[in-house]
Amino acid sequence: MLHFPVLLEESVDFLVNDINGQYVDCTFGRGGHSKLILKKISQKGFLSSFDKDPDAYEYGLGFKNKNFNIYHDSFKNLDQYFANNSINGIIYDLGTCTTHFDNAERGFSFNKKGYLDMRFDNTTGIPFSEWLKNAEKKDIIEILYKYGEEKHAKVIAEAICEMQKIEPILTTIQLASLIKDVYPEKKIKINPATKSFQAFRIFINNELEEFKESLEISKRIIKKDGIIVIISFHSLEDSIVKDFFKPTVKSFPKDIPLNNIETKEFQCIAKKIRPSLDEIKKNPSSRSAIMRVFQKIWLVQKWLLIFY
């Protein structure tokens, strides 16, 4: 299956505001965004790309551009590679790559039989099936609620724990079939296992926490007027983005004669951009994508008048 980078032209147009600048692609995947960035920047510019997935890293090694480098590492470690105020633009294209679902043995697809792994980086950590062997019902419920927003979490968790008493759940089809069998709603538009697989994948890869850590670093390494582009695919990711970039307010107790201070480091220059109908038609998986774009500005402080 071909991988189509989402909002490709729109994201890179926002990102590259200096053809001689230094750029970071935090989620290389199959290099769609990286390829276009390299076309946009000059030979004086430079692109550094990151991916935890060994397959993506190997693919990136095939890029022969002299102004490009790829690292087999998580974007939570950006500060190990870049100094503060050194980068002109950073892009995140979150979630999975189409190629993750092509190889059944990676364990991402509930439509193909494969080992229940689910790790982006299968050279470290433990597969999801190993974690599941000793998982408690309350932990499974929490993961399904928190990362999948699955309202039938209790039913699914109970079924998983009962099955584990009989035989270990080692394959994607085992898990997907189990969820389908116990799912209370029989007529739904999506596969009953969709939210569960999302939740388990996010959990085993620590996706949201690593994203939060990376944003904190991006805030430091991006230059003034630099651009951060973020493409998210579900409400959990998008909520993190909105919360992270909103102005902070420092409040003072009522007995201290000072007004509250609002501090703003970034301005939103593109809010909630979605793929066109034409792009969704060509690439249905892009339908849930939301792009937000932020630019680093001089530190702005507002004194908020508070009347008691």
N, C-alpha and C positions, 0 to 999 in steps of 0.2 A: 504494500500500500504506500502511495506517495505521501510525503509529509508537506503540507501547505502551511507556511508561516502565516500567522494571523495578523491582520492589519499591518502588513509589511511596509507598504509605501508610506502610509500615514505615520507610523511610529518612527521610521528612519528620517523622514522629513523633519519631524520635530526634534529628533535627537541630535542630528549633525548641524551645529550652528557655527562651526569653525573647521574648515577642511584640513587644517594643520593640527587639529586637536588630538587629545588622548581619550580613547573611548573604551568602555567595558561592556561586553555582552555577558550577563550573569548566567544565562541559560542557553548555551550553544545549540543543543539538540542536534539537528541536521544542518545547522549553519545558515538557515535562510536569512535571518536578520544580519548575521555577520557578513555574508556575501555582499549584501546591498550596502552595508556600512563601508566596506572596503572599496566599493565602487565610488562612493560619495567622497571619501577622504583622499587627500593627496599622499604622495610618498613620504612627506614630512609628518603626516598624521600616523597614529598607531592604534591598533585594536587589540585588546586582550580579552579572550573569551574563557569562560569557565563551564565545566560540567562535571557532575559527580559520576555520571554514567560512563563506564569504561568503553562501551561501544561508541558513544558520542565523541569521546576523547580520541579514540583511534581514527574516527572519521575526520576529525579536525586536523589531525597530523598530516592529512593529505593536502591541506591548503599550503600552497607554496609562496604566498605573499610574504615579502621581506618585512612588511610593516604589520605583521600579525603573529600572535602567540596564543596557544591554548594551554590551559592548566586542568589537570584532573584533580579537581578540588571543589569544595562547597563554596558558594558565594558568601557564607558566613565568615570566611577567612580573608576577605578582601584587604583587610588592614595589614596582612602579612606581605602584601605585594605593592601597595601604593601608599604614598605619603598623604598627609592632609592637604586639602586644597590643590590637588594635582590633576584631577580628571575633569574633562569637559562634558562628558555625557555617559550615563549609565542606563542600560535597558534590562528589564526583567520581563520574560515571557513565561509566566508561571504554569504549573500543572504538568501534564504528561505530553510526550511526543508521540505521534502516530506510530513510530517505529517500536515503541514500548509494547504495543499490542500485537505487532507482527510476529514476534517471537514468543510462542506460547510458554516456553520454559522460564520467561521472566516473571510470569505470574500476575500480570496486570489485567488480562482479559478474562471475563467470565463467560465468554463464548468459545474459548479454546481450552482444551485440556492441557494443563501444564503444571509444573511444580509450583506450589503456593509460596513464592518468594517475595515479590513486591518491592524489593529494594532497588532504588536507583543505582546505588553503588553496591554491586553484589560481591565486592572484594572485602567488605568490612561489615561488622554487625552480624545479626542473625536473621534468617528468613522469617517471614510472618508465621509460617506453619510451625516453626520451632517455638516462637513466643506463645502461640495459641495452645500448645500442649499443656502448659502450666498456668494458663490464664484463668482468673476468677471471673465469675459471672458479672459481678459489679463493675469490674474493669472493662469488660466487653461492652456493657450497657453504656458506661460513661463515654467510651470512644465513639460508639455509634451515634449517641446524642450530640456529642461535642463536635465531631468532625464530619459527620454525615447528615446531621439534622434528621435522623431517621426516627420517626414517631413510633415505629414498631420495634424499637431496640430491645425491649425486654423479651418479647417473643423470640426474636432471632437469637439473642444471647442464651436463653434457656435451651433452645434447640441445639446450639453449638455445644454447650456443656454436656447435654445428654448424649450427643453423638460421640464426643470425645471419650466417654465411658466405654463405648462399644468398640470404636476404632479411631485412630488419629485422622484428622482432616489434613491431607497432604497435597491435594490438588485443587486447582481452581474450579473444576467442574463439580467436585464433591461439595465445596462450599456454596457455589452458586445454586446447585440443585436443592440443597438443604434449605437455603433461604426461600427459594421459589415454593417449595412444598409447604412451608409453615407460614408464608406471608398471608396475612388476613385479607388483603385486597387482591382479588383475582383479575380484575380488569383495570389495569393502569397502563399509561402510555410508555413508561420506561421499564426496562428489566428490573424485577424486584431486587436484584442484587446490586444495582447501580450505586446506591447511596452507601451500602455497606462496604463495597470494594473501595470507594472513594475514602471512606473513613479509615479503613485499615491501612490503606496506602499512605495517607497523610500521617497517621500515627507512627508506622514503622520507619518512615523516613524523617520524622520530626520536622515536617515541612514548614509549618507555621512558625515555630519557634526560630528555626534557622532564618526564615524570611525576616522576622522582626530584628534579629541580631544583625542581619545584613543591611537593613535599612538604617540602623544606627550608625554603621560604619560608612555607608554611602553619604549620609549627611555630613560626615567629616571630610571625606576625601574629594567630594565634588567642589569644583571652583565656584567663585561668585559668577553668576549668570549661567552656570552649568545646568544641564537638563537631566532629569530623571524620568524615564518613561516606564510605566508599569502596566502590563496586560494581565488581568486576572480573569478567572473563569468561574468562581463561585463567591457567594456572599461572605464567606469567612475571610478569604483573601482580601476582598474589596473593603471590608470593614476595617481590617488592619491598616490598609492604605489611607483611608479617610481619617482614621483616628490619629495616625502617625503624623500626618501633615497639617492637622488643624492647629491654629495658634494656641499657645499655652497661656494660661492666665494665672498670675500669682496674686493670691488674695491675702489681705491683711486683716487681723482681728478688729472688731468694731472699736475697741478702745485705743487703737493706734491711728492717729490722724493722717493716714495715707490712702490714696486711691488704689484700686486694683490695677495691675500692669499686664497688658496683653503683649506677648512677644511673638513675632512672625518672622521665620527664616526663609520660608518658601512661598511662592505664589503659584496657584494653580492656573496654568495657561491653556489647558484642555481638559474639560470635565466630562466624564462618562461618554466617551466616543465608542460607538458600536460598529461592527462590520456592516457593510452595505448588504442589501438584499441579494445582489449579484454574488458577493463573496460567500454568503451563507449558502446560496444555491450550489456553488462549486465546492464548498467545504462546510457541510452541515455542522461539524463539530465546533465551528467558530461562533455559532449562534449565541453562546452564553458569554462571549468575551466582552470585557469592558476595559477600555484604555483611559488612563489618567496621566497627565503630564504636568510636572512641577519644575519650576525654575528657582534656583537659589538666589536670594536677593540680600541686600544689606540688611542687617538685623534691624527690624522695625519694632518700636515699642510704642504702645498707646496707653495713655493714662485713662482708665475707665472711671468715670464719675459714678460713685455709688452714694445714694441718698438713703439714710436710715430714718 
